[in-house]
Structure formats: C-alpha cells, structure tokens
Amino acid sequence: MVELVTRIVGSPGDGVISSGDILTLAAARSGRYVSTYRSFPTEIRGVDQSLYQLRISSKKILTSADEVDVLIAYNERFLRDNISDLKRGGVLIFDSSGNDCRFEEYENFTKYFVPITFLAEEFGSERAKNMVALGVLLGLTPNFEINDQVKADISKKYETKGSEVVKSNLQAFDKAYQWTRQNLEKEAFLEKLAIEPSGKKLVMSGCEAMALGALVAGCRFYSGYPITPATEIMEFLAQEMPRLSGHVIQCEDEIAAITAALGASFSGVKAMTATSGPGLSLMSEAIGLAAMAELPVVIVDVQRGGPSTGLPTKTEQSDLNLAIYGTHGDTPKIVLAPINVEDSFYQTVKAFNYAEKYQVPVIILSDVSLGERRECIDQFDPTALEVVNRLKPENIDDKVPFSRYTKTYSGISPMTTPGEAGGAYIATGLEHTEDSSPSSKPHVHTAMTEKRFKKLETAQSEFVSARKYGPDDAKFGIISWGSTSGPVLEAIDIAQKQGYSIQALYPRIIYPFPTKWINDFLSNKEILLIVERNFTGQFANTIVYRCTSMNKDIQIHNLMKYNGEPFTTNEIFSKIDRIIKGQYLKFTTHQ
C-alpha cells in the first residue's frame, strides 16, 4: 500500500488545522483515501499544541497511523514533543525563522530547515505561513499532483474573508512551491512518491456523516444546544436541512433540546438532538419520557474526556454506563456505537429506523476522535437504503377511544399524529392504560412495562449480528467497540504477520447488550482481550458479568486508556505480544 502520513504541529493561531483540512480535502477530492486525526487545546489561545495528522493512501484506511513519514513543526518545543513518532528515514520540515538550532542529534531523518515565517512575510503575509508550509510539502512531492485541487480548496476555505485574503493565501502557496522546487535538495522518497487515485470519494467527518445519515433517514427536525464536540452536527444541519423543508432550532439548554425533539416527534416528524456527556446527563429524564410515551427520537452523544467539563477537545469512551444505565426506572432504549466515519453514516440511518419502528429512544455513541476525524466514503445511492417509518393505524373508529398503547405480539402499537380524526391520545409520562388513560394500578404497570420491553425483544431478533475479523478457529479473541475498533483490526493484521492467530468481535449495537453474540464468540476462545478508552473498564465489566459464565476457563485481559488520546496500533499489538509471551497482567478493574 503506497501511502503518505503527514503531521503538522504548532501553536494555536499557526493555522495548523486549516492547512490540514485543505490538504485532506484536496487529497480526497483527487480520488485518494484519507484518514485524519486532529488535536488542539481546550482554550482558544492555549499553551498546548495544535496537531493535525493526515494519512493518504490508494486503499481504504483503518486508522490514522502511529508513525509519520513527514513532520512539519513550527517551533522547537513541539518538534521535540513529536520527533519520536517520525519514522527512521522520514522527513522533518522545521520553521527555522529566528532559530539557529540545527538538531544534530537527529541523524536518522532528512531535515529541511525552511524559514517558513520569513517566507510568508516576504510572499505577502505572516498569517499565510500555513500555506507556505503546504507549498513546501507539495514542492517536495511533485508526483502527487494535487496543486490545482489545493488551490481550489484554499479559495473555498477563505472565500468568506474576502478576495484579498484568498489572493494572499494562493500567492503564498504558489511562491512557496516554486521556491522549494528551485532551492531545496530533493529527498528520493518524496520526489518519487506516487499515490494512485482510485475513483471519486465522499469526504466528511464523523459528525458530518451522522448529520447526512439523519437527512437520508428522513429527519426533518433538529434541536440542540451548542457543545463541543457535537456542534458540527448542528452546523451541518443548519445549512442543509432548510433545503429539505426541515427545521433546526438552537435551544437554551439540553433539557429544552430533547423536549423540543420529543414534541416534534409527537407531531409526526422524525427528530434528533446531539450533545456530549454533560448534556446527556441533563437529558436523562426526558429520555425516560420518550420511553414511557413511546416516542421515537435519536440522541447523539459525541463523547469527550472526563466528568463535568472535563476535556472538551479530547476523546474517551466513558459514557457507556450513562447511555445504558443512566435513566431512572426501567427504560427501554437502543444504544449504537459506529466504528468509523462510513459506519457513522449507516448507523445513523439505522438509528432512525430503529427509533421509528420500535418507538423507543436510540442513542448513538460517537467520540471526539471519530466525530472530528475526516475519512473517505465510497459514493452511495440514497434511494437504495431502507428507510423505515412508524406504524400507522389502518382503521380508526372515531366512536371509541383510540388505543394508542394496545398490547400486541411484537409490543409495537400504531401511532397517530395530532389532528387525525379519532386518533387523539395522551402522550404522557404517567403510567397509563392501553387507551392512554393515567393509571397506577399494579396490574397495569406490570402489563405496560412488559409491553415496552417486548419491543426490545422483537428488535433483538431482527438485529444484524456483530461483525468478526480474523479466523474463526483462533483461540485468542479481542472485543472492542466504537472508534477503538480501527486500530484493533490493524493490530491484528500486524499480529498475523508475526504468526499469531487472532479474531476480533466489534458489536455496533451495545444495548440491548449483545450477550448471545459475545457468548458465541467466546465459545472456542482461550484468551480474551477487551480494549476500550475509559478508566473503569465499563464494557469489560459488563462482559465479565454477563458473558463469561459460559466459558469459565477463559483467560481475560483488558487494555484501558484514559489520557484523552486514541489508541495507537502499536499499543494494542504490544499488549497482544506480551499476553502471548506470558508478560501480562490479568483482568483488572477500577472501582
């Protein structure tokens, strides 16, 4: 696989994220596959680094890679923080403006000391130094041939700032490219690099993919409160939904957001809201209302690090218990966890189908590393996707009360919308009879609780089973969920080259908990490794409690990460290697 992995690091304000986005879009629009990782401080002008990593390939990519081929650094501090990830024989491009440090200790790299800031000033504006850096990179990789697309994306990126800003940035890029071709000695790897295009692609972030999936599924109402890192969903829908006669409302808080979505759903419109962990906590009571009143709604949780405000721009998978258990009473719901950007699109379509068909709240668990990651999606035909609508009554007798919550074999009962003759009912949070009359009688609560959970039983019989990766006869199994699955699968590929036989299971439906799928997977396994990004082992604890009694001799290990960064492939492979060689710690949990 011919590929190029580039990392750009600098201070907030250096244009790291903007230049990375431009390069990503240009590479994808030229027909290459891309996968990105970006990181920046919580504070607008914080002291921590801004980082953008882009992996470009001729084939599909599972993760954004551990090591980089090219490191572009704007200052010495962030260079030293990242140099260990530059491959032996890789290329360092350093902004030497006002810095005479030669970094003699770095002997295993090709080093280019380019006065990027000074050149930007010479070419028109210091603010365009990120465009100078792009010009230098592409000047060193002439066979890449994406200059015209880069220029188009520079124009689009800065068009709202006026023609002079666009002109200045284009000029800085062009002059830097020509300066590089004329003044820098070429490095063979980059000079000969040719990443072949493989056809037209769609390029989007995980948040954009979920927003697009919502539109394709028929969502025409979104209500939300701005919160990092979920706001991109609202921004996308605010632009696109009005074109489809839909409505986007910015609410005063998350409680208002979800209750507005429930009101829209009651009126017959497919509705969604999105938030992060703190907002999901505020929504818990209304999620209970959705379950009791049997109102379809989709809630996206783009998880971030830590409790409270925590780490708004860093990633974690620590809202699992909140999503599964964090509502009062016995609350039927469905929880999904997409594994990549493409899956985020398809799982959102499924989320609406599940919500509408089974009349339950559906929670989608994404996270910062997935929500903000940009990847390529092969073009798809929206008309070929199944879109499910809620069950409507065939005949209504307007002379008798409408039995909105009538008990059925599947637990699903027909819904009406306000204004239908004979279809009036109370969408109440109180326990109720089949005709929606409030009731606290024990036999009513028993019957209606069973009815509501019968829908989940019906849904489970129709779910598509979790995917597996690797040979079925492998005795070593790995279970992961969500965005962690990408580096797990790449680690398995590395392990298989070392002669290790390993199989992975990565369920995308994590509630109702996939007990049967996991038990089937574990039936022939001798070793199990559970990989997730939280401190308390939330998924691992549930697996141990629910699933391992079927195979009591299985050796269980877990790998947990909770520093705000995604897993690397090497971290997972190293754990696999230590387990197989007997250098391991067995399953641990933090209480």
N, C-alpha and C positions, 0 to 999 in steps of 0.2 A: 504494500500500500504506500503510494507516494503521498507525502503529506508535509505540511509546514506548521509548526507550533510556535507562535509568537507571543511574548508577554511584554506589555508596556507598563512601566511603573513610574510614578511621580507624585507630587503633592496635589491636593485638591486645587483646582484652578489651572492646572497644566494642560487640560483638555484631553486627559488620558481616555476617559470614557467616550467622548465624542469621536476621537480618532479611531478607537476600537470599533465603535458602531459603524463608522463609514467603511472601514476595511472589511468588516463582516458582511455588510450588505453587498458591497461590490463583489466579493468572492462568491457569495451565494447566487447573486443575480447573473454571474458569469457561468453558472452551472456546476460549481463545486459544492461539496458538502461542508458544512461548518458546525462547530460547537464552541460555545464561549463560556467563560467564567469571568465575572467581574466582582470587585470588592472595593468599597470606599467607606470612609469614616461616617459615623452617625452624624457628627457635627458638620455643618456646611463648609467651614474652613478648618476642619480638624487637623491635628498634627500627624495622624496616621496616613499611610499611603493610599493612593488610588491605584488599583490594579486592573488591567484588562488582559485576559488570555484568550487567544483565538487559535483553534485547531482547524486547519483547512485540509481537505482530503478529496480524493477522487471517489472514495467509497463511504458508505454510512459509518457514522462515528458513535461509539457508545458513551464516551465521556470526554472531557476537555483535555486530558493528558496530565501526567505528573511532571515530566521533564520538558524543557523548551529548547527549540533549535535557535531562536533569536531572542535576546533580551535587550529591550530598549529602556534605558534608565536616564532620568533627568537629573538625578543628584546622587552623590556618593553614598548617603545613608541607605537609600532604598536599593541601590545596587548591591551593597553588601548584604542586605536582608534577603536578596533573591538569587544571588550568584550560585548558590548551591544547587539550584534547580536547573541551571543551564547545562546541557549535555556536553560531555567531553567532545571537543571539536566543534562546538556551537559558536555562534556569532554574538558578540557584545557590541552594541551601539550605545555610546555614552555621550551625553551632552557635556563637552569639555569647556564650555563658555565660562571663563573666570576660574578654571580649575586646572592646575598643572599636575594633578595626581596621575601617574601612568599605570598603576596597578600591575607592577611587575610580577607580583605573586600569582597572577592568573595566567599561567603558561599554557594551559590546555585549550585556550579559546582563540578565535580570530577576533582581534579587538579593533574597533573603529572609534577613534576619538574625534567626534564631529562637533564643532561649535554651533549646536542647533539653535540656541537662543540668539547668538550673534548673527547667524544667517537669517533668522526670522526678522530681526531688526533691519538687516540690510535689504531683505526682499520686500519689506513694507510694514510689518507689524510684529512686535514680540508676541502678541496674543496668538499668532499663527504658527507658533513653534511646533504644535502638534501636527500641522500639515507639512512642515519641513521634515519631521520625523517620518511621516508616511512617504514623502518623496524620496528620502534616503533609502528606506526599506525597499521600495519598489525599484529604485535605481540599481540596487544590488541584485534584484531578481527579474531581469528583463524578459525572461521566457514566461513569466506569469501572465503578462499581457492583460491586465485589468485596469490600465490607466484611464481609459475613456469612461469606464463604469465608475471608477473612483471620482472622477471629475463630476459626473452626473450626480453622484450621491453627496459630494461636497456642496454643490449648488442647491440640492434639495434640503440638506441639513440646515443651511444658513439663509435660505430664501426669505424667511420672516424677519431677518435682521437688516435687510436692505441690500441693494445691488453692490454697494461699495464693500461691504463685508464679504459678500460672495466673491467679488473680484480679487480682494486681498488674499483670501484663502486659496483660491485657484492659482494665483500668481506664486504664492509661497510654495505650493506643491510642485508646480511645473519647474520653477527655478531650482528647487532642491533636487529634483530628479535629474535635471541636466547637470547640475554641479557634481552630483555623485558619479554620473557616467564619465565625467571629464577628470575628476580629481582623486577618486578612491580606487585603490587596487582591488581587483575583484576576487572574491572567495569562491572557489570552484563549486562547492555545494550549492550556493545560492545562484551563481551565474548559470548553472546548467539545470536548475530546478524547473520541472515542467509538470504541473498538476493538471491532468486532463479533465476537461468538463464532462459531465455525464448526464446532461439534459436539464431542462427547466425545473426549478425548485420553487417552493414557497419558503420564505424565511421569516421566522417570528419567534418571539419569546414564549415562555410557558404561559404567562398571563395573557398575552395576545391570543394564544391558541385556545385557551379556555373561553375567552370572550367570543372568538369566532365560532367555537363549538356551540355556545349558547345561542347565537344568532341562527345557525343552521338548524338547531333543535326547535326553533320557533319561539325563543324567549323574546318578549316584546316589552318587558318592564324590568328595570334595574334600579334599585335604591341602595345607596351606600354612603358611608362616612369615610372621608379620606384617611387612610392609614398605610404607612409603609409596612410591607412591600406589595399590598394588594391594589393600590390606587391605579396602577396601569390598566387594570381591567375596566374600571370606571372611565378612564380617559379614552380608551379604545371604543367602548360602547357609546360614550357621549358623542363621538364623531360619527359612528356608523349606524346606530340604532334608529335615529330620526329618519334616515333614508328608507327605513322599512316600516315607517309609521309607528315606531315604538317610542318609549319614554324613559329617560334617565333622570333620577332625582337625587340631588345631594342633600342628605339629611343632617340633622343636628347631632346625632349620635347613633351608635349601633342599635340601640333599642328601637329607635324610630325607623331605622333602615329595615330591620327584619319585619317589623309590624306593618310597614308600608308594603313590603313584598307579599305578606300574607293577605293584606287587603286586595291587592291586585290579583292574587291567585283566586281568592274567593269570587272575584268578579269574572273569572274565566280566562285570565291572561297568564301565560307561563312567565314566572317571575324568578329573579335571582338577586342575591346580595353577596358581597365578598368582604373579607376582613382578615385580620391576623389574630393571634391568640388572645390578647386582651379584649378585643371586640367579640370574639366567640363566647367568652365568659359572660359578657353582657347579654348576649342573645339567647342564653340557655333557657330562660323562662318562656320566651316566645317559640322556641323550638318545641317545647312541651305543648304549647297551644296548637302548633301545626300538627303534632301527632294526635292530640285529642280531637281536634276538629277535622282531622283527616284532610288537610290542605296541602297540596303539592308545593314544594319550594326547594330551591337549590341554594346551598350556602358554601362558598369557597373560603377555605382557611389557608392563606399563604403563610406558613409557619415561620417564625423568626426565633432568635435565641433568647433563652432565659424567661423567667416570670416578670410580671409588671412591664415596664417599658423595655427592659432588657437590652437586647442588641437588635435594634430595628433593621439594620442592614446586613446582619449575619444570619447564618442558617442553622436550623436544628429540626429534629423530628420529635419534639417533646409535647405536642398537643394530642397525641394519640389517646391517652386516657380521658382527656377532656372531651374529645369527639365521641368516644364510645360510651363513657360512663357519666359525662358531665351534665346530665339533665336530671331533674327531680322526677320521682315516680318511675314507673315502668314505661319507657318512651321508645316505641318502635322507630327506627331510623335506619338508613343505609349509609355507610361510610366507604368512600372510594379513595384510592391512592394511585394516581398515574405515575409512570416510571420515567417518562421523558417528555419532550415538547410535543412530539407527534401524538403520544398517548394522552397528553393533556387535552388535546382536541377531541379525540374519540371518546374518552371517558366522560367529558362534559356532555356530549350528545347522549351518552348512556345515562348520565345522572338525571337529565330531564326526562328521558324515557321511563326510568325507574320511578321518579317522583310522580309523574303523571299517571302511570299505570297502577302503582300501588298506593298512591295518595299518602305519601309519607315525606318528611324532610330528608333530603340527601345532602350529606356533607362531603366535599372534595378536599382532601388534604394534600396541598402542594407545599412548597417551602421556598425560601429565598433563592437557593441555588438553582431550583427548577423554574420558579416563576420568572426570574430575570435572565435565565440562560436563553441564548438565541441558538436555534438549530434549523436545519433544513427539513422540510416535509415534502415528500413526493406529492405532486398535484393529485387532487382527488375530485370525484364527481359528487357534489352535494345531493343530487337527485337520487343517487344510488344508496344513500344512507337511510336506514329505517328511522322514522320519526313517529313516536307514539303519542297519542292524545288521550286525555282522560275518558273514562267510561261514562257515556251519557244514557239516560233512561230512554227506552224505546217508546213506551206509552205512559202518559201521566193522566191519572183520573183526578181532575180538579175538584171532585166532590169529597175526597178523603184526604187526610193529611199525608204529605209526601214522606215516605220512609227513607230519608237520606242515609241512615246508618243501618239499613236492613242487613241481617246476617245472611251471608252466602257461603258456599263451599270454599271459595277462594279467599274470603274475607274482604273482597273488593265490592263496594256497592256504588251504584250510579250516582253521578253528581249533576246538579243543575247549576245554572248561573242566574243571578238576580234578574227578575223580570219574566222568567219563563212561567207561563200560566200553569198553576197547580204545582209548581216546583219550589215553593217557598220553604225554607227551613232555617234553623238557628245554628250558625257555626259557633258553637260555644266551647269555652274551656271547662265548663262544668261537665261532670259525668252526665250521660243522657241515655234515653231510650232510643229505639230504632227510628222514631219519628222526630228525634232531636229534643224532646222534652226533658228538662233537667230532672235528675233522679239520683238519690243517694242510697237506694235500696241495695243490699248486698248482692242479690242475685243479678241485678242489672250491671253493677260494676264488674262482677265476675265474667258475665257473658260478653260485655263490650271490651274488656281487656283481652279476652281470648280472641275476639274478632279482630282487634287491631294487630295482634301478633300473628294471627293466621295469615295476614298479608305477607309478613316476612317469611313464613314457612313456604308460601306459594312462590315468593320471589327466589328463595334459595334453590328450589327445584328447577328454576329456569336460568340461573346464573351460568355463565361460561366458566369452566374450571380454570384455576390458576395455571400460568404457564411454567414450563420447566425448561431448563437449559443444561445440556450435558447428557451423558449416557445414563440410561435407566438402571443399569446394573452397578452404578457407582455406590460405594459404601460410605462415602464422605458426602454429606449434604450441607448446603448453605441456604438459609432462608433470609431474605431481605424484603424491604417494602419501600415504595416510593422512589425518590431520585437516587437512593443508595444503590439501586439495582444495576445501574450502568457500570460503575467501577467493579462491582462484584462479578459481572459477566466478563469483563475484560481480564480480571484477575484469574478467572477460571481458564480463559484461553492461554494465559501465561503458564498456569499450573499444568495444563495438559501437555504443553511443550516440554515440561520437566518430567513427564511420565506419570503425573498424578491424575487419577480418575475421580472427577468431582461433578456433582449435579446440583443445580440451584433451583429453588422454587421462589417465585415472586408474585404473590397474590395481589391483584389490584382491587379486589373487594375485601375489606378487612373488618367490616361489620355488616351483617351478622358474621361472627368470627368463623373463618373457613376451617373449622375443626376437621371435617372429613377430608378435605384436600390435604391438609398437613399430615393427618394420620396415615393416609395412603402413601404420601411421600416418605414418611419416616419408617414405613413397614419393613424396608430392607436396609436401613441405614445403621451403621455402627458409630458414626461420628456426626454430630450436628454442630454447625457454627451459625449463630444468629447475629446479624450485622445491622446496627441502627445507630442514629445520631441522637442519643439522649443519655443522661447520667443514670437513670433508674432502671434501664432495661425494660421499658414498658411493653414492647411487643414480645420480648423474650420471656418475661414473667408470665404473660398470658399463655404463651405456647407451653411452657413448663406446667402450668396449672391445668390446662385443658387437654393437652395432646400427648404427653409423654408416657402416660399410664399404659398405652398400647405397646410400648417398646421400652420397658424399664431398664434394659441393659445399655441403652444408648448413651454414649459419652457426649455431654453437652458443653459447649463453649460459647462465649459471646464476645463480641467486639463492639465496644461503645465509644463514641466520640462526641465531645460536647464543648469544643473550643470555638464554635461559630463557623468553622470551615467544613467544606465537604470532604468525604473520604477520598484518598488517592488510591489508585490501583495498587501501588506498591505496598501500602499499609495493609490492604486486605490479603495480598499474596504473601506478605511476610508472616501474617498470622496463620495462614494455611500451612506454610512451610514449617513454622515452629510446632504446630499441632502434630503434623505428620512425623516430624523428627523427635517428638516427645518433649519439646521445650515449651511447655504451655502452662497456663493457669486454667483450671476448670471453671465452670459457670459461677459467676459472681453476681450479686445484686446489691444495690444500694437502697437502703430504706430511710 
